[in-house]
Amino acid sequence: MGQTRLDAAALIDLVLDAGSWRSWDTRPVRGEISEEYAAELAAAAEKSGVDESVLSGEGLMKGRRVAVVVGEFGFLAGSIGRASADRLVAAIERATREGLPLLAAPVSGGTRMQEGTPAFVQMVRISEAVAAHKLTGLPYLVYLRHPTTGGVMASWGSLGHVTVAEPGALVGFLGPRVYEALYGKPFPADVQTSENLYAHGIIDAVVAPDQIAGILDRALAILLAPRHGIEPVPAVPDDDGDLAWADVDTWDAVTRSRRPDRPGVRRLLKYAASDVVPLNGTGQGERDPGLLIALVRFGRAPCVFLGQDRRGQTPDHPMGPEALREARRGMRLASELGLPLVTVIDTQGAALSPDAENGGLAGEIARCLADLVTLDAPTLCLMLGEGNGGGALALLPADRVVAAQHAWLSPLPPEGASAIVHRDLDHAPEMARAQRVRAIDLHRLGIVDRIVAERPDAADEPEAFCQRVGAVLEHELAVLLDSGPGTSGDRARRYI
């Protein structure tokens, strides 16, 4: 695609600290091969300066010890045969044994055609090794380079906890040359690109090679942050004692929660988080601007963060089933990495439309509830603003629930409840009061554990309010990191 391709050695030099690289590679074992193939291998080695299509080893990245596997396109187009698969599996298993985060930078046309099916099936071994590495809770981070296609993209290229790609890279399953040969027409030029994969929520970012060390280091600072011994910050004054101050009229709270200038998840992260690495989409071809997913630290406490984004939800694009599938990706990440999960409720309600029905909205709400209530990671829910319907409830079940003073939760918008019961909208305030939707009502019911004051309204003091919420989240996360996840029974019992 016109860009200059870095070879494996140049990428290693760019990403790792100077002089820190140590190779783990041993001489490839070829077995019985034809003279023709042996000549091809010899020519590839002479051309590329390496003995296989993958290099493995370790080094320091900004002072942090990491394991690395890097593809070399100059060796038979980065194709994977038995010897390169052996090297990959050995490196992944060593990284797992030594407790190292693993950085992968594939570049490949896929399976080595000279070896055929025996090479093709090596993708099973490689995928198993990556899965075993992830099962130990160790990070697996992927940088897709130009080009990454075929079995490589369909195995170790697509299993990252965080996956980013080179700008303008050809990234996809089917090589365009193969498609044209099979079907007699060119593959659309704008589909198999890094930018298109990002637009469809398949990768997390498009990142130039010289920025890789920075973004991976920020991710590892969160993923490898200490999980124990974090001192909880002191409780925020007046948020845990007498709650008389929180007892404002229900409709007043609802009205305040709907102010367009009320701070949402983006300002919360801006003012309260110490580290943020945004992620993107489900990893499976969907994304929804109504949900923000990220790796985050509040103070020293790390978490996977799922926040309903009021700015991304519009009348034309309310939060759809894609957002809940994105949320379930975050739940899987928290489980795999052993990190707490923070969910943030702030939504006018999930989409009510034919597209949402066709997308399985009800099923996604059910699966979110089931996944969250049984999640084997500590969970913390923040009710930040509006909490309408099943789309809000889907992110509620947690070990601890914190609510902003004017946050609320209801089966429908109060106007909708009024329409059902009174056949008009005029009784919305009355319905909200009767349904006990306020944070303070939910606190009295045992559904909410803590309420964070608004003085008098989050929209009037956005920075101070967000910092206050951040301090509460840091405190709660520090406690959860030491106590560990609750049981599904514990999480469900609060609703009895």
C-alpha angles and dihedrals in degrees: 000000000000102000123121109259116223114220119228095264093050092050091049090051091049097049105034129064113269114276095003100107117114118181120225094190126123128190111291117253107221106178118200112344135163122264089243093055091044089055091050091051091049092050091048092051092049092047097046102031091230133094099229143014094260131053121198135188145102139271145151122280109194087336095310119119111237138169117232137197115185131183122227113210092189089070105076092318092302091291119169120236132163096281094048090046090052089052093049094048093046091051095047092049091048091050088052094049092049094045095240129152109244124227116195126192108180124187115170150132087224132246118018105252092202088068098037122186096358086061093041094059092054087083087076092059093045093049091049091052092050091047091050090050091052093047089065089059094251117142120253112194124184133203111191114209135194110309116013113160145138123020093352092058088043094055128020092008093063105040102077124130083217120019126188131168142210116262113265093005122155101239124168147092107269118050109236092228090057091048092052092048093049100042104026096236134083121263112246107272098222100053106071097050132115090240093053092048089053091049089054096048095250097120131029102229147347107239133178115234093250090058096051098091091052098050094041091048091052090050093049091047086064100034094049098037114132111274098197138044094036106147110231112237114244115276112269108258117261094005097101105034131061107358097199088112090063094056100103123147113285096234090047089056092048091049093049092049089058097054108127090223094054110123115254134187095295094058090041090059093042094054103028111030124086095199131017129181109179118218126198136225134323095300085238103083103285137096134167125200088213091075128056117202122187148145106251144176123205102199103316095333115104126208147156105252126211114180130175102229113218089195092058095050116083135163087256093047113027118175109291138192089275089068091055092049087051088051090053089054087057090051090053091050092052090050095046095045098038091235127142116256120227117196123190123203116207113134141131086216141286120290117284101202145109090259091055091049091048088048092057099249096168092049092050091052089051093047092048090052092048094045094046098045091050098038114138093219131076112272133204125182124201118197099205105167137324118018110190124174134309093334088065096040090054090072098040109085107095145136089252130019123201122185135193111237095253097039119116143179129212140160090243135000106284088248089058092050089050091051091053098045103030102020090234139074096236095088095058094112091048092049092049091053093046094049093053094229099157125108090242091052090050090048090055089050092052093245094111121048102191137016122209115213124241110208091231099313133358090228090060095052106024099159096044092043093050092048090050090051091046091054090052091048092049090050093048094045092051090054093045092049089058097040097042128212123329123231124265088247092055091050094049096044093070088071095057 
